Amino acid sequence: MTKRPKITVLGSLNMDISVTVPRLPAPGATVLGSAARFTPGGKGANQAVAAARLGADVRMAGCVGDDDFGRRLLAALRAEGVNADATRVVPGVPTGLAMIAVDEAGENLIIVAPGANHQVGSPEVAAASDGPRDILVISAEIPAPAITQALAQAGPCILNLAPAPQNAAELVAASGEDLDWLVVNESEAAAVLGHPVSGLANAKNAAAELVARGPRHAVVTAGARGAALAGPDGTHAIEGFNVQAVDTVGAGDTFVGALAVALAAGVPAPEAVRAAAAAGAAAVTRPGAQTAMPRPADILAATGVTWP
């Protein structure tokens, strides 16, 4: 990198409660698992930590409750060097929780109780818009009005539409060409486009469809198979990396944080997506979300890719 990128993240903060199970439960089933692990998470906070570990100066804007979980989440961000001054502590509202089951193949099932994340609004959007930055990263575990407001004044921005809200298609259409980057996985792309998306070839077509709806660039991630990119320079399919998956929680957030850093550092779009895919692959080789976020040496060891 020729400069230290400045990234601002507007998004969620959750305490993750994770249990490893032999198989993910079917409806109505009870499955016994491991002891519960309490670890910092939330899509926004995860993306902030991922970016910080990969060399960026990061600010986090969001909300936590005035409780022990909220204090632990803020402490975890600061321990990673993330500036959490724009994260508001909301009295009388619990910090967000994510209840996560992870099976022996590393696949997961997640239920989120948003708590204080529902309080994200104009104060957080204003805080995210204030101060120098190269890219603003927005994720969708916060209210849609806050996302819309932030996009209207964002400048260079990555919108990670995860999880896809009910008005996903309308939100993308309303953003138009003001949105530099849209990042979604296969199911989120399907929610925007209104038809199934599965596999890297379909992801490539879906990325092109998304760009036709307004964003300058669209990325559709396809898990272990890789990611597809569409933009002004055409479409690209970036093959995945062959790694042993232990836990896929946080892999998408790692991808987004890494992509923000690479783009802010001036890496061309296809190479930035490949670097982000390598970071996401490295993240699945260890358990946890923030605990598994890789540093450059981890990416090299897991995938053979040298971080820019």
Number of C-alpha atoms within 10 A of each C-alpha: 13 7 10 14 23 22 27 32 29 34 32 32 35 30 23 25 20 25 18 22 19 14 17 18 14 8 6 5 7 9 12 11 16 12 11 14 13 16 19 25 28 27 29 29 32 30 37 36 32 35 32 26 21 24 21 26 19 26 27 30 28 29 30 31 22 17 15 11 22 24 14 14 22 23 15 19 23 14 11 15 17 24 19 20 13 21 23 22 19 19 12 10 17 19 28 24 23 21 17 18 25 25 19 14 14 20 16 19 13 13 12 15 15 21 19 27 26 20 21 26 19 14 16 22 23 15 19 28 19 11 10 10 18 17 21 24 27 30 26 21 26 27 18 18 13 22 24 16 14 23 25 13 14 21 16 16 23 25 23 25 23 21 17 21 18 11 11 21 18 11 19 21 16 16 16 15 16 17 23 22 22 24 26 28 24 22 19 22 30 19 21 24 16 10 10 14 22 14 17 23 15 15 28 24 18 27 29 21 16 26 23 17 17 19 22 18 25 29 30 30 30 26 19 19 17 22 30 30 28 28 21 8 10 9 18 20 23 21 16 20 21 13 15 14 18 18 23 25 26 25 28 29 31 33 28 33 32 34 29 31 31 27 18 23 20 14 16 11 18 18 15 22 28 25 25 28 33 30 34 32 28 30 34 28 21 18 20 25 29 28 16 23 32 27 18 16 14 20 24 16 11 20 18 12 18 13 20 16
